Amino acid sequence: MIAYLIRRLLAMLPTLLGITFITFMIINLAPGDPVATQFGADQGGKSTDAGGGGAGNQDRMADTIKAKKKLLGMVTEDFAVGVWGASPLPRTADDEYAQASPLDLRERLGDMDGWPRAVAFSEGGSLYAGGSDGVLYVMSAEGEELARMEGHMGSVQALALSPKGDRLVSGDAEGNLRVWSVPEHEQLAAPAALGKAVRDLAFLPDGSAFLSACDDELIRLHQVDSAAEQRRYKDHIAGIYALAVEPDGSAFWSAGYDRKLRRWSVSGELLLADESHGSPINDLAINAAGDRLATASDDRKLRIYDIDGAAGDALAEPLLLEGHYKQATAVAFTADDATLFSGSRDETVRSWDVTTGEQAGQSPEAVGRVRALAVGPGGVVLSAADSWKKVPIYTRYIKWLGRIVTLDFDRSFKDDLPVMDKIAKALPVTLGLNVLTILIIYMISIPLGVFAAVRRGSTFDNVSSLMLFVLYSLPNFWLATLLIMFLSSEQNLNVLPSVGLHADNAENLSYLAWLWDWIKHLILPVIVMTYAGFASLSRYARTSMLETIQEDFIRTARAKGLAESVVVWKHAFRNSLITIVTLLGNLLPRLIGGSVIVEYIFSINGMGKLGFDAILARDYPVIMAITTFSAFLTLLGILVSDILYSVVDPRVSHK
């Protein structure tokens, strides 16, 4: 017997693996994004509210969705710099830009420990990336890591290379500035923190000084090697997000959260004060010729201004570039001034024709929330973004299978509770309800079937068969509704409760009162769950018993003069149990699945209602847990049935 059990258990493993794999694949290949749908976003993960007023909520929603997907093993962080180049890609016929040259993600460079937040090129082709982990990464054009420069206390949000390429300045979210020598990568200066986050840095064309923009509403001019402050520029009334220096070095531009666009002379004079933007300005870029200025704003628009000799209170009407569906966060001109690149919180990088304002290309896939762009020789574009990458399904399945061994089914999409905690609450309810129901069904159905078989063709046999099949034909939801209407409605009898298994104040009742309250709540659901089972099980018992009582050994027992009760129950009934035992194999999974309709109608928080709610909410971790348990218990039930065969029939042996 032991050898047989071991063989059967080993044979169950491939079947169980196959069931879990098919379930996992069906769920993961289902259309739509269950996590995004749960948080009110469409299938692409985009918020269903594209209005500008909800931008902050959209960002929080997107962050929550990504965090949830990471928790579930669906995605993982992609700590790398994107390298882009304009090249034709095949697009679908219904693509709006099918005839254009969309951006092609050439490769992702770097093996960083945090997301890139700022990027810069050196004349020698080296790539500098400031990470969210506070480290400056130096990489070759092929992505080989050349050096790591440490010294920042927070996320590195701003980088600037001197025109000669011999100095690099960096700023972080804690307000710290650092000056580095290039290519030695040695720290030259680390002045006292400015107090609030450094948002942008820009060198003057002669390389003698650099500018810093900070959340403390100040622009500062610093000496290069010491980072000593030389001058302050004050007119903004909120954090300053972006700087852009004109090629001749005579003036620079600033913008930020206060929606103000300002032009300054390096000497400190405010030359222009434009306040036509209706939303915070996140980035600025000036073309190589110095006659055009591009802005990226929270209103999702890009603007290109003609800034030749700009002065006064306002700029002329800009060329509007529209296409992003979330805040525009970064802009950069190509060296030939013909193309403008942009990045956004909508996780796309796009290219635009500067003359017409038409969109010329778009990244085929979401690349993460774009933080910064930098354009290098040959039209190559670098993007720093909070990027994510999908985890392959086979990897997710292997990890998920490993967690099953420890009964770790992750957390529910619906309420973020551990799946096993939800099952632990629902399982005892369903077990108790179904065990009671099964006992009642077997205690009534088997004697009915036996008596009907012994009295075949009698009035009892005919009447019982008719009544049972009438009951079997009644839909359980219909009967449940009638019972509630007549026995639980104030317009009728109102003698039995129909919601849950306990009254609201059950915890305050004495034990006997609590027990009586529980029994009253059980009556209606137990009736609905049992009546249909009488017909099927009694028919199986009757049919099996009829076959047995016609056997020779039954005639022999009667010929010996044994009492009819002994013949029926000791000889005939035991030998007819094979069919009944076979049906026992379906009991274990039923104990888990419960009665979905009954539990839902009577608001019983058991496994059936839990599974039904999970399907409606596309709560895949719960669905997969219930499916896995049911598959295991189905196989276990079949094994139990096989073992019981040898108990009820000694002729059956397991070797």
C-alpha positions as MATLAB code, in Angstrom:
seq = 'MIAYLIRRLLAMLPTLLGITFITFMIINLAPGDPVATQFGADQGGKSTDAGGGGAGNQDRMADTIKAKKKLLGMVTEDFAVGVWGASPLPRTADDEYAQASPLDLRERLGDMDGWPRAVAFSEGGSLYAGGSDGVLYVMSAEGEELARMEGHMGSVQALALSPKGDRLVSGDAEGNLRVWSVPEHEQLAAPAALGKAVRDLAFLPDGSAFLSACDDELIRLHQVDSAAEQRRYKDHIAGIYALAVEPDGSAFWSAGYDRKLRRWSVSGELLLADESHGSPINDLAINAAGDRLATASDDRKLRIYDIDGAAGDALAEPLLLEGHYKQATAVAFTADDATLFSGSRDETVRSWDVTTGEQAGQSPEAVGRVRALAVGPGGVVLSAADSWKKVPIYTRYIKWLGRIVTLDFDRSFKDDLPVMDKIAKALPVTLGLNVLTILIIYMISIPLGVFAAVRRGSTFDNVSSLMLFVLYSLPNFWLATLLIMFLSSEQNLNVLPSVGLHADNAENLSYLAWLWDWIKHLILPVIVMTYAGFASLSRYARTSMLETIQEDFIRTARAKGLAESVVVWKHAFRNSLITIVTLLGNLLPRLIGGSVIVEYIFSINGMGKLGFDAILARDYPVIMAITTFSAFLTLLGILVSDILYSVVDPRVSHK';
ca = [
       0.000    0.000    0.000;
       2.801    2.416    0.889;
       4.550    1.801   -2.425;
       1.243    2.380   -4.209;
       0.724    5.689   -2.382;
       4.203    6.886   -3.277;
       3.694    5.993   -6.946;
       0.339    7.773   -7.040;
       1.692   10.882   -5.322;
       4.596   11.053   -7.763;
       2.179   10.601  -10.661;
       0.102   13.511   -9.333;
       2.975   15.978   -9.581;
       3.084   16.301  -13.413;
      -0.696   16.633  -13.517;
      -0.688   19.295  -10.832;
       2.125   21.181  -12.561;
       0.255   21.019  -15.844;
      -2.921   22.388  -14.278;
      -1.101   25.240  -12.549;
       0.824   26.081  -15.732;
      -2.313   26.202  -17.885;
      -4.102   28.326  -15.271;
      -1.134   30.669  -14.995;
      -0.864   31.078  -18.768;
      -4.578   31.705  -19.285;
      -4.638   34.378  -16.602;
      -1.460   36.104  -17.740;
      -2.431   36.051  -21.412;
      -5.912   37.427  -20.751;
      -6.576   40.756  -22.527;
      -6.214   43.961  -20.577;
      -4.127   44.909  -17.588;
      -5.745   43.685  -14.357;
      -3.682   45.968  -12.129;
      -4.338   49.081  -14.210;
      -8.028   48.204  -14.458;
      -8.239   47.831  -10.703;
      -6.964   51.391  -10.284;
      -9.255   52.914  -12.895;
      -6.863   53.021  -15.845;
      -7.303   51.666  -19.348;
      -5.629   48.618  -20.835;
      -2.489   50.526  -21.650;
      -2.060   51.608  -18.088;
      -3.032   55.182  -18.914;
      -5.366   57.023  -16.630;
      -8.877   57.326  -17.937;
      -8.780   60.976  -16.915;
      -6.588   62.846  -19.379;
      -7.393   66.254  -17.978;
      -4.635   68.456  -16.720;
      -6.346   69.045  -13.396;
      -5.828   65.463  -12.316;
      -2.133   65.265  -13.207;
      -0.960   64.715   -9.641;
      -3.499   61.971   -9.080;
      -2.509   60.352  -12.386;
       1.135   60.277  -11.324;
       0.278   58.737   -7.980;
      -1.930   56.205   -9.742;
       0.853   55.302  -12.180;
       3.327   54.902   -9.309;
       0.864   52.714   -7.406;
       0.259   50.527  -10.447;
       3.990   50.039  -11.022;
       4.609   49.303   -7.344;
       1.788   46.752   -7.354;
       3.116   45.089  -10.506;
       6.585   44.901   -8.987;
       5.143   43.326   -5.837;
       3.400   40.726   -7.996;
       6.556   40.026   -9.991;
       5.094   41.351  -13.250;
       7.727   44.056  -13.773;
      11.089   45.063  -12.396;
      13.098   48.289  -12.440;
      15.251   48.961  -15.492;
      18.217   50.986  -14.231;
      19.696   52.036  -17.565;
      20.067   55.011  -19.888;
      18.103   54.867  -23.134;
      19.987   55.551  -26.369;
      17.777   56.659  -29.245;
      18.185   57.424  -32.902;
      15.771   58.370  -35.681;
      15.286   55.414  -38.011;
      12.272   54.051  -39.903;
      10.344   51.285  -38.195;
       7.484   49.170  -39.585;
       4.212   50.345  -38.082;
       0.655   49.057  -38.277;
      -1.614   50.432  -40.968;
      -3.831   52.244  -38.470;
      -0.905   53.953  -36.754;
      -1.214   57.728  -36.920;
       2.500   58.024  -37.683;
       2.764   55.048  -40.041;
       4.479   57.126  -42.731;
       6.835   58.905  -40.332;
      10.211   57.872  -38.927;
       9.509   57.003  -35.300;
      12.165   56.847  -32.667;
      13.977   53.570  -32.424;
      15.344   52.526  -29.044;
      18.797   51.403  -30.088;
      19.945   50.056  -26.751;
      19.927   50.565  -23.013;
      23.280   51.338  -21.454;
      24.605   50.842  -17.992;
      24.234   48.574  -15.020;
      23.198   51.133  -12.467;
      21.872   50.655   -8.943;
      19.248   53.363   -9.350;
      17.259   55.125  -12.043;
      19.126   57.745  -14.096;
      17.802   61.225  -13.310;
      20.224   63.351  -15.340;
      22.486   62.669  -18.342;
      25.300   64.444  -20.162;
      27.774   63.806  -23.026;
      31.465   64.600  -23.026;
      33.418   65.597  -26.128;
      35.244   62.281  -25.961;
      31.996   60.359  -26.196;
      31.735   59.383  -22.556;
      28.319   59.292  -20.981;
      27.605   60.686  -17.511;
      24.456   59.665  -15.650;
      23.295   60.852  -12.254;
      21.429   58.120  -10.401;
      18.553   58.138   -7.947;
      20.951   56.315   -5.601;
      23.194   59.396   -5.347;
      25.978   57.987   -7.551;
      27.458   59.480  -10.733;
      28.067   56.813  -13.352;
      30.624   57.228  -16.133;
      30.162   54.974  -19.160;
      31.647   54.551  -22.587;
      29.514   54.905  -25.727;
      29.189   51.106  -25.706;
      27.824   51.087  -22.142;
      30.968   49.877  -20.386;
      31.204   51.311  -16.908;
      34.359   53.415  -16.573;
      33.958   54.884  -13.117;
      31.606   55.636  -10.260;
      31.767   58.996   -8.547;
      30.318   59.046   -5.044;
      29.753   61.998   -2.757;
      26.123   63.025   -3.056;
      23.629   62.635   -0.237;
      20.543   62.283   -2.427;
      19.303   61.640   -5.942;
      21.496   63.366   -8.547;
      19.021   65.541  -10.457;
      21.252   67.902  -12.444;
      24.472   67.594  -14.465;
      26.442   70.023  -16.620;
      29.710   69.593  -18.545;
      31.930   72.597  -19.199;
      32.362   73.653  -22.873;
      35.961   72.407  -22.778;
      34.867   69.111  -21.264;
      37.315   69.337  -18.364;
      34.819   69.998  -15.570;
      31.561   68.360  -14.510;
      29.179   69.833  -11.962;
      26.361   67.907  -10.317;
      23.513   68.712   -7.942;
      21.232   66.525   -5.865;
      17.849   66.513   -4.169;
      19.379   67.572   -0.839;
      20.815   70.800   -2.275;
      24.414   69.596   -2.544;
      26.729   70.750   -5.350;
      29.819   68.883   -6.443;
      32.554   69.860   -8.913;
      34.554   67.095  -10.629;
      37.581   67.033  -12.866;
      37.307   65.262  -16.220;
      38.630   62.768  -17.210;
      40.264   62.124  -13.812;
      36.826   61.954  -12.128;
      38.174   63.511   -8.962;
      36.086   65.711   -6.716;
      37.362   69.292   -6.672;
      34.771   71.056   -4.551;
      31.916   70.229   -2.189;
      30.444   73.479   -0.854;
      27.837   73.699    1.861;
      24.400   72.511    0.846;
      22.065   75.124   -0.608;
      19.230   73.900    1.574;
      16.781   72.737   -1.083;
      16.940   70.529   -4.148;
      19.134   71.562   -7.072;
      16.959   71.303  -10.191;
      19.231   72.374  -13.057;
      22.794   73.401  -13.855;
      24.256   75.237  -16.873;
      27.756   76.455  -17.814;
      28.472   79.827  -19.350;
      29.964   79.430  -22.870;
      33.447   80.504  -21.759;
      33.488   77.875  -18.990;
      34.447   80.379  -16.307;
      31.307   79.913  -14.222;
      28.118   77.907  -13.993;
      24.541   78.611  -12.948;
      22.397   76.627  -10.520;
      18.595   76.603  -10.213;
      17.173   75.591   -6.884;
      13.892   74.976   -5.096;
      14.686   77.905   -2.785;
      13.573   80.323   -5.586;
      17.144   81.464   -6.296;
      19.459   81.270   -9.292;
      23.136   81.415   -8.376;
      26.288   82.042  -10.399;
      29.238   79.951   -9.170;
      32.964   80.021   -9.826;
      33.978   76.751  -11.477;
      36.643   75.037   -9.398;
      35.497   76.133   -5.939;
      31.756   76.458   -6.651;
      31.922   79.722   -4.688;
      28.801   81.842   -5.127;
      29.411   85.005   -7.194;
      25.935   86.370   -7.818;
      22.238   85.737   -7.142;
      19.242   86.284   -9.395;
      15.920   86.767   -7.617;
      12.494   87.204   -9.197;
      10.834   83.798   -9.075;
       8.438   83.049   -6.225;
       8.682   79.240   -6.271;
      11.100   76.481   -7.185;
      13.138   77.012  -10.362;
      13.208   73.919  -12.540;
      15.144   74.838  -15.688;
      17.954   76.992  -17.085;
      19.111   77.634  -20.658;
      22.140   79.757  -21.583;
      22.263   81.567  -24.927;
      25.198   80.507  -27.168;
      26.911   83.917  -27.057;
      26.829   83.962  -23.258;
      25.179   87.347  -23.010;
      22.002   86.110  -21.351;
      20.223   83.073  -19.965;
      16.652   81.928  -19.362;
      14.933   80.473  -16.287;
      11.539   78.945  -15.531;
       9.845   76.839  -12.892;
       6.869   76.075  -10.742;
       5.591   79.652  -10.620;
       4.882   79.527  -14.402;
       7.185   82.471  -15.016;
       9.610   82.537  -17.935;
      12.492   84.951  -17.361;
      15.459   86.223  -19.426;
      18.469   87.590  -17.544;
      21.720   89.204  -18.418;
      24.644   87.482  -16.745;
      25.331   90.716  -14.917;
      21.994   90.400  -13.130;
      19.566   92.559  -15.109;
      16.081   91.139  -15.750;
      15.588   91.533  -19.503;
      12.217   89.845  -20.067;
       9.349   88.697  -17.846;
       6.866   86.458  -19.651;
       3.931   84.983  -17.732;
       1.874   83.498  -20.543;
       2.273   79.890  -19.381;
      -0.685   78.553  -17.471;
       1.179   75.649  -15.858;
       4.588   75.002  -14.286;
       7.490   74.877  -16.747;
       9.670   71.791  -16.369;
      12.441   72.253  -18.928;
      14.012   74.732  -21.361;
      16.230   74.322  -24.420;
      17.884   76.828  -26.773;
      18.962   75.824  -30.276;
      22.536   76.137  -31.533;
      21.749   79.311  -33.477;
      20.370   80.919  -30.339;
      17.201   82.203  -31.982;
      14.682   79.658  -30.674;
      13.652   78.634  -27.186;
      11.614   75.502  -26.416;
       9.660   74.939  -23.205;
       8.092   71.807  -21.711;
       5.119   72.394  -19.454;
       2.719   70.618  -17.126;
      -0.128   71.437  -19.523;
       1.289   68.707  -21.819;
       2.286   71.242  -24.471;
       5.647   72.153  -25.955;
       6.230   75.721  -27.103;
       8.870   77.076  -29.471;
       9.521   80.824  -29.217;
      11.416   83.152  -31.507;
      13.765   84.873  -29.047;
      15.859   87.099  -31.365;
      16.393   90.237  -29.284;
      13.645   89.220  -26.845;
      12.974   91.824  -24.166;
      10.083   93.419  -22.354;
       7.037   91.929  -20.663;
       6.083   89.113  -23.028;
       7.185   86.968  -25.942;
       5.404   86.693  -29.259;
       2.931   83.858  -29.781;
       4.824   80.539  -29.821;
       4.565   77.527  -32.101;
       2.533   74.960  -30.125;
       3.454   71.279  -30.267;
       0.757   68.979  -28.896;
       0.694   65.212  -28.566;
       1.761   64.213  -25.066;
      -1.112   63.181  -22.831;
       0.710   63.908  -19.573;
       3.089   66.583  -18.386;
       5.948   67.366  -20.752;
       9.154   67.078  -18.730;
      12.167   67.438  -21.042;
      13.159   69.067  -24.348;
      16.366   69.107  -26.416;
      17.270   70.472  -29.890;
      19.409   68.507  -32.325;
      22.696   70.039  -33.451;
      21.258   71.058  -36.826;
      18.279   72.804  -35.126;
      15.841   70.949  -37.392;
      14.358   68.598  -34.782;
      13.178   68.936  -31.230;
      13.062   65.923  -28.955;
      10.732   65.771  -25.977;
      10.036   63.482  -23.044;
       7.020   63.230  -20.806;
       5.453   61.590  -17.808;
       3.374   59.668  -20.349;
       6.509   57.494  -20.726;
       7.237   58.378  -24.348;
      10.063   60.099  -26.193;
       8.934   62.042  -29.276;
      10.546   64.010  -32.091;
       9.097   67.110  -33.755;
       9.668   69.117  -36.909;
      10.760   72.526  -35.627;
       9.477   74.360  -38.709;
       5.960   72.935  -38.892;
       5.434   71.734  -35.344;
       4.303   68.329  -36.596;
       5.212   65.209  -34.693;
       7.777   63.241  -36.672;
       8.316   60.217  -34.464;
       7.420   58.495  -31.239;
       8.958   55.714  -29.194;
       7.111   52.491  -30.034;
       6.884   51.417  -26.385;
       6.523   53.087  -23.014;
       9.980   53.848  -21.651;
       9.141   55.125  -18.172;
       8.664   58.616  -16.815;
      11.243   60.693  -18.681;
      13.360   62.896  -16.401;
      15.942   64.352  -18.778;
      17.161   64.312  -22.388;
      20.546   65.023  -23.931;
      21.376   65.191  -27.640;
      24.762   64.148  -28.954;
      26.520   63.986  -32.311;
      24.741   62.304  -35.191;
      21.281   62.844  -33.761;
      21.773   60.347  -30.939;
      19.531   61.084  -27.970;
      20.004   59.967  -24.381;
      17.035   59.626  -22.064;
      17.019   59.372  -18.289;
      13.758   57.815  -17.151;
      12.131   55.806  -14.385;
      12.002   52.752  -16.608;
      10.483   49.342  -15.999;
      10.785   46.112  -17.895;
       8.386   43.201  -18.050;
       9.430   39.987  -16.390;
       9.147   37.026  -18.822;
       6.164   34.795  -18.144;
       8.289   31.680  -17.676;
      10.372   33.467  -15.032;
       7.254   34.635  -13.262;
       5.810   31.118  -13.369;
       8.922   29.562  -11.851;
       8.950   32.134   -9.045;
       5.233   31.719   -8.490;
       5.611   27.943   -8.391;
       8.343   28.320   -5.807;
       6.050   30.431   -3.629;
       3.266   27.842   -3.847;
       5.452   25.414   -1.879;
       5.294   27.822    1.074;
       1.616   28.706    0.387;
       2.578   32.243   -0.571;
       0.094   33.446   -3.187;
       1.079   37.126   -3.050;
      -1.433   39.810   -2.202;
      -4.901   40.497   -3.495;
      -5.306   43.052   -6.291;
      -8.532   44.210   -4.698;
      -7.562   45.183   -1.160;
      -3.825   44.381   -0.937;
      -4.397   41.759    1.764;
      -2.359   38.534    1.665;
      -4.293   35.938   -0.308;
      -3.773   33.265    2.336;
      -5.260   35.558    5.000;
      -8.421   35.921    2.902;
      -8.605   32.169    2.318;
      -8.011   31.484    6.014;
     -11.123   33.559    6.847;
     -13.342   32.147    4.105;
     -12.328   28.469    4.262;
     -13.757   27.581    7.712;
     -17.102   29.104    6.710;
     -17.347   27.022    3.543;
     -15.999   23.879    5.217;
     -18.594   24.040    7.976;
     -21.456   24.751    5.585;
     -20.505   22.042    3.092;
     -19.679   19.340    5.639;
     -23.107   19.854    7.195;
     -24.760   19.817    3.768;
     -22.956   16.657    2.639;
     -23.802   14.823    5.845;
     -27.487   15.669    5.435;
     -27.470   14.634    1.766;
     -25.807   11.273    2.479;
     -27.902   10.550    5.558;
     -31.119   11.033    3.573;
     -30.185   10.020    0.035;
     -28.533    6.655    0.697;
     -31.399    5.211    2.782;
     -33.872    6.551    0.196;
     -31.944    4.881   -2.622;
     -31.651    1.591   -0.745;
     -35.338    1.476    0.209;
     -36.346    2.418   -3.350;
     -34.166   -0.395   -4.740;
     -35.500   -2.991   -2.273;
     -39.103   -1.899   -3.037;
     -38.575   -1.507   -6.760;
     -41.792   -0.618   -8.609;
     -43.681    0.062   -5.374;
     -45.645    3.208   -4.606;
     -42.786    4.397   -2.381;
     -40.283    3.972   -5.257;
     -42.448    5.808   -7.770;
     -43.516    8.657   -5.484;
     -40.011    9.253   -4.099;
     -38.503    9.261   -7.599;
     -41.081   11.771   -8.815;
     -40.643   14.094   -5.845;
     -36.858   13.989   -5.988;
     -36.712   14.747   -9.699;
     -39.159   17.625   -9.274;
     -36.861   19.065   -6.631;
     -33.817   18.437   -8.829;
     -35.404   20.445  -11.651;
     -35.864   23.552   -9.502;
     -33.035   26.108  -10.012;
     -31.363   26.842   -6.699;
     -31.293   30.617   -7.228;
     -35.052   30.567   -7.906;
     -35.818   28.529   -4.806;
     -33.474   30.710   -2.726;
     -35.308   33.826   -3.877;
     -38.720   32.301   -3.043;
     -37.558   31.240    0.416;
     -36.226   34.715    1.142;
     -39.451   36.327   -0.104;
     -41.771   34.104    1.976;
     -39.686   33.353    5.070;
     -37.442   36.411    5.443;
     -39.594   39.258    4.205;
     -41.511   41.622    6.455;
     -44.431   41.417    4.011;
     -44.766   37.659    4.712;
     -43.671   35.376    7.549;
     -40.251   36.878    8.356;
     -39.313   33.966   10.625;
     -35.804   33.170    9.356;
     -32.773   35.415    8.652;
     -31.307   35.393    5.150;
     -28.051   37.360    5.446;
     -24.786   35.867    6.632;
     -24.390   33.222    9.319;
     -24.795   35.443   12.372;
     -26.723   38.486   13.455;
     -24.927   41.807   13.843;
     -24.903   41.547   17.636;
     -23.907   37.873   17.767;
     -20.708   38.573   19.708;
     -22.793   39.936   22.609;
     -25.023   36.842   22.903;
     -24.647   33.999   25.363;
     -23.417   30.689   23.979;
     -26.854   29.081   23.685;
     -28.352   32.217   22.148;
     -25.390   32.428   19.762;
     -25.846   28.760   18.789;
     -29.575   29.227   18.161;
     -28.854   32.328   16.082;
     -26.322   30.348   14.004;
     -28.791   27.482   13.462;
     -31.500   29.893   12.271;
     -29.085   31.489    9.791;
     -28.101   28.024    8.490;
     -31.600   26.750    7.726;
     -32.235   28.541    4.423;
     -28.793   28.089    2.803;
     -28.651   24.429    3.885;
     -32.081   23.780    2.348;
     -30.995   25.358   -0.931;
     -27.712   23.430   -0.977;
     -29.161   20.015   -0.137;
     -32.412   19.504   -2.027;
     -30.848   19.016   -5.469;
     -28.319   16.512   -4.120;
     -31.007   14.143   -2.899;
     -32.107   13.129   -6.393;
     -28.687   12.441   -7.898;
     -27.145   10.582   -4.967;
     -30.281    8.532   -4.220;
     -30.441    7.496   -7.900;
     -26.812    6.349   -7.787;
     -27.482    4.412   -4.579;
     -30.675    2.865   -6.020;
     -29.051    1.813   -9.293;
     -25.999    0.328   -7.588;
     -28.182   -1.465   -5.056;
     -30.427   -2.922   -7.783;
     -27.417   -4.456   -9.507;
     -26.134   -5.929   -6.262;
     -29.361   -7.529   -4.990;
     -29.642   -9.483   -8.214;
     -26.289  -11.190   -7.599;
     -26.072  -14.886   -6.705;
     -24.531  -14.273   -3.265;
     -27.616  -12.257   -2.242;
     -29.908  -15.141   -3.204;
     -27.609  -17.461   -1.269;
     -27.796  -15.235    1.819;
     -31.576  -15.221    1.675;
     -31.622  -18.971    1.136;
     -29.679  -19.377    4.372;
     -32.561  -17.742    6.174;
     -30.763  -14.504    7.106;
     -32.947  -11.594    8.142;
     -33.800   -9.206    5.296;
     -32.131   -6.282    7.105;
     -28.902   -8.312    7.351;
     -29.085   -9.257    3.684;
     -29.712   -5.681    2.611;
     -27.351   -3.738    4.860;
     -24.538   -6.204    5.572;
     -24.238   -8.022    2.262;
     -25.880   -5.988   -0.489;
     -25.186   -2.451    0.726;
     -21.458   -2.948    1.326;
     -20.953   -4.414   -2.103;
     -22.829   -1.530   -3.740;
     -20.627    1.106   -2.157;
     -18.136    1.195   -5.047;
     -20.247    3.755   -6.883;
     -20.771    5.840   -3.729;
     -17.053    5.787   -2.962;
     -16.278    6.960   -6.491;
     -18.498    9.996   -5.914;
     -16.503   10.820   -2.785;
     -13.634   11.931   -5.027;
     -15.569   15.101   -5.858;
     -16.205   16.052   -2.252;
     -12.817   17.542   -1.371;
     -12.729   20.173   -4.142;
     -16.355   20.989   -3.356;
     -15.342   21.747    0.223;
     -13.024   24.440   -1.155;
     -15.134   25.810   -3.971;
     -18.319   25.886   -1.949;
     -21.614   26.913   -3.463;
     -21.016   30.160   -5.311;
     -24.664   31.038   -5.943;
     -25.877   30.178   -2.451;
     -23.079   32.036   -0.705;
     -23.612   35.075   -2.886;
     -27.411   35.156   -2.481;
     -27.233   34.734    1.287;
     -24.160   37.013    1.659;
     -22.059   34.273    3.230;
     -18.378   35.159    3.120;
     -17.070   31.751    2.146;
     -14.834   30.406   -0.581;
     -17.565   30.481   -3.224;
     -18.288   34.176   -2.744;
     -14.564   34.920   -2.473;
     -13.922   33.227   -5.822;
     -16.886   34.921   -7.503;
     -15.834   38.374   -6.274;
     -12.267   37.664   -7.418;
     -13.467   36.838  -10.939;
     -15.545   40.028  -11.141;
     -12.605   42.119   -9.902;
     -10.039   40.206  -11.986;
      -8.244   39.499   -8.733;
      -5.837   37.019  -10.302;
      -3.798   36.031   -7.224;
      -6.990   34.914   -5.445;
      -8.279   33.108   -8.554;
      -4.984   31.282   -8.986;
      -4.864   30.293   -5.314;
      -8.395   28.868   -5.360;
      -7.757   27.084   -8.672;
      -4.538   25.564   -7.359;
      -6.182   24.360   -4.146;
      -9.090   22.893   -6.101;
      -6.765   21.075   -8.506;
      -4.766   19.577   -5.646;
      -7.859   18.497   -3.735;
      -9.417   16.975   -6.861;
      -6.352   14.771   -7.312;
      -6.305   13.995   -3.606;
     -10.006   13.105   -3.685;
      -9.407   10.629   -6.518;
      -6.577    9.058   -4.510;
      -8.799    8.752   -1.421;
     -11.492    7.079   -3.532;
      -8.983    4.558   -4.851;
      -7.825    3.716   -1.338;
     -11.394    3.308   -0.082;
     -12.091    0.757   -2.804;
      -9.986   -1.787   -0.913;
     -11.844   -0.954    2.314;
     -15.329   -1.591    0.928;
     -14.314   -4.443   -1.394;
     -11.586   -6.832   -0.176;
     -11.173   -8.113   -3.722;
      -9.538   -4.790   -4.639;
      -5.879   -4.562   -3.669;
      -3.164   -1.981   -4.285;
       0.248   -3.396   -4.972;
];
